[in-house]
Amino acid sequence: MDHSKHEHGITDEHGDHKDQHQEHHAGHDHSGHGGHDHHHHGNFKELFLKSLPLGIIIMLLSPMAGFDLPFQFTFPYSDIVVAILSTILIIYGGRPFYQGAVDEFKQKEPGMMALVSLGLSVSYLYSIYTVIASYVTVEQIMDFFFEFASLLLIMLLGHWIEMKAIGEAGDAQEELAKLVPKDAHVVLDDDSIETRPVADLKVGDLIRVQAGENVPADGTIERGESRVNEALLTGESKAVKKGPGDEVIGGSTNGEGVLYIKVLETGDKSFISQVQDLISQAQSQPSRAENIAQKVAGWLFYIAVTAALIAFVVWTLIADIPTAVKFAITTLVIACPHALGLAIPLVTARSTSLGASHGLLVKDREALEIAQDADVMILDKTGTLTTGEFKVLDVKLLNEKYTKEEIISLLAGIEGGSSHPIAQSIISFADQEGISPVSFDSIDVISGAGVEGKANGHQYQLISQKAYGRNLDIDIPKGATLSVLVENDDAIGAVALGDELKATSKELIEALKNNNIEPIMATGDNEKAAQGAAEDLGIEYRSNQSPQDKYELVKTLKEEGKKVIMVGDGVNDAPSLALADVGIAVGAGTQVTLDSADVILTQSDPGDIESFIELAHKTTSKMKQNLFWGAGYNFIAIPLAAGILAPFGFTLSPAVGAILMSVSTVLVAINAILLRLDPKK
């Protein structure tokens, strides 16, 4: 789990993880369309609960739209009492809205907070004017203290509900943080146990993790065996069997037995920290759709103010000033650039968090928008579509001087000094057959061809069929790679090896075709091996592909005007991953700092690729729904608030306008929360 090769990755780019994590939880920054960081602009729950008694008293002492309600009462100078209470209420309860408005104007992007502040100010100042006028001129003018108080209370309540919904829409970082225990049990030199804060752990410490406990830090198992659940970290739903030498991730759950783990990574370099930073990075990058939505949200402020002024002038001319003020206030508070401004960020926050919980780490949010319009997906073969674990499919006897058992013994002997997967599969096969390897006196590598060695006075070679250079008239399994055992230039045996297709590969190919994405397999394997796998999957293929060949393939397809997704190894395929419209690195495990990829899959399961495509489609669909609601709501609500249907007896009060505005944002948040992903595993 050595992250040293990736020190230039996210942790350096995004600074101290702790600070960044706190910044994230300070609230989503939606400045320009009504940003309201709940740490800077007050706790809306506390503000609402403390403002509620004051607001109720004001509404009990104030007529609604000039009409006394059955539960209301007045007494001498009660209007002055109401004016004083309203002043206290606007200073205390209105503080977050005015602070938000100041922030918006500083950034030259007035939005929802500015509109709400204008509505509150107009209703409050006009009502104060009516009280003063009633004592100066003895003329009774209808005030809006009832509307002012109800408007402010509804806005506080709406924002409290909204902040809660926004938090639920996509805060995987907090969920990940909860996985790491606060304390760790450190094994000291005398084998005693010391409980120490996780923040004080150092690389090299030996920690003990009991059954049912969460692992405090990334490390390797020194002693003990268990089944470890990493579902919330990598998306792997089944508990994985782990033993000495195996890696474990901080935050995973030890299912059974006691594990002694040597700490490898802590703090910013831990897997959880890097995933949190990836999520934060993705959520802080505005996508194309979000940029458009934010521009429209910015225009809404000016549209709403203009509509309010027009409503005020028109209703002053055809009715009276109190009526005009009511329609102007309602128009200001009903417009909701916030619903439009949050339409995209909430969905992407939810989708990136949802993806992370399934082992799909989205580094670039635009990848979700681009992927659902992709034309072609280029897939590596070994390790992506196939298991990457070579198996001996068949052994052929080509010389009657030898028995099949002797050929297997020679094959195992000549590969005895190699750690290559093919060599290990041959050695494993011989062991399963109960055949001991021949002891070779010397073994040497033949560059680009195979190996050679000497045993019992005979010279042997195990080389590729291409290196052998002669046609062997033998039948081998489809898709197999053939290696030839040669003695003194004569073929005496051959071994056919192959890796199997993964269980979910065919489902992935079917899903791609159903989404009109053409799958192309590009592999470094030979023609026969590539052809066999491609025929089984029913897809187009390119064999003998070097990393440069794959790069050229991506380039050619892009020049043809196609949107290309490249799926491959994050290191060897880095150039083509970077060039593709969307680069997906598979099987990254805990190495999540790959710079070349837009999306990182911690597992190598083709089902995860299918899940990403599904996530892209569902994300785009939710974006469109939220944009339609956010834009459509404002298109209908503003004219209604301005009194366009008043001649037909339909009007909206400021309080109703405030309710509709709050509901519109909450609906957008709820729609984002409803985004779900079914893992294809």
Buried (B, 14 or more C-beta within 10 A) or exposed (E): BEBEEBEEBBBEEBEEBEEBBEBBBEBBBBBBBBBBBBEEBBBBBEBBEEBBEBBEBBBBBBBBBEEEEEEBEBEEEEBEBBBEBBEEBBEBBBEBBBBBBEBBBEEEBBBBBBBBBBBBBBBBBBBBEBBEBBEEEEEEBBBBBBBBBBBBBBBBBBBBBBBBBBBBBBBBBEBBBEBBBEEBBBBEEEEEEEEBEBEEBEBEBBBBBEEEBBBBBBBBBBBBBBBBBBBBBBBBEEBBEBEEEBBBBBBBBBBEBBBBBBBBBBBBBBBBBBBBBBBBBBBBEBBEBBEEBBBBBBEBBEBBBEBBBBBBEBBBEEBEEBBBBBBBBBBBBBBBBBBBBBBBBBBBBBBBBBBBBBBBBBBBBBBBBBBBEBBBBBBBBBBBBBBBEBBBBBBBBBEEEBEEBBBBBBBBBBBBBBEEBBBBBBBBBBEEBEBEBBEBEEBEEEEEBBBBBBBEEEEBBBBBBEBBEEEEEBEBEBBBBBBBBBBEEEBBBBBBBBBBBBEBBBBBBBBBEEBEBBBBBBBBBBEBBBBBBBEBBEBEBBBEBEBEBBBBBBBEBBEEEBBBBBBBBBBBBBBBBBBBBBBBBBBBBBBBBBBBBBBBBBBBBBBBBBBBBBBBBBBBEBBEBBBEBBBEBBEEBBBBBBBBEBEEEEBBBBBBBBBBBBBBBBBBBEBBBEBEBEBBB
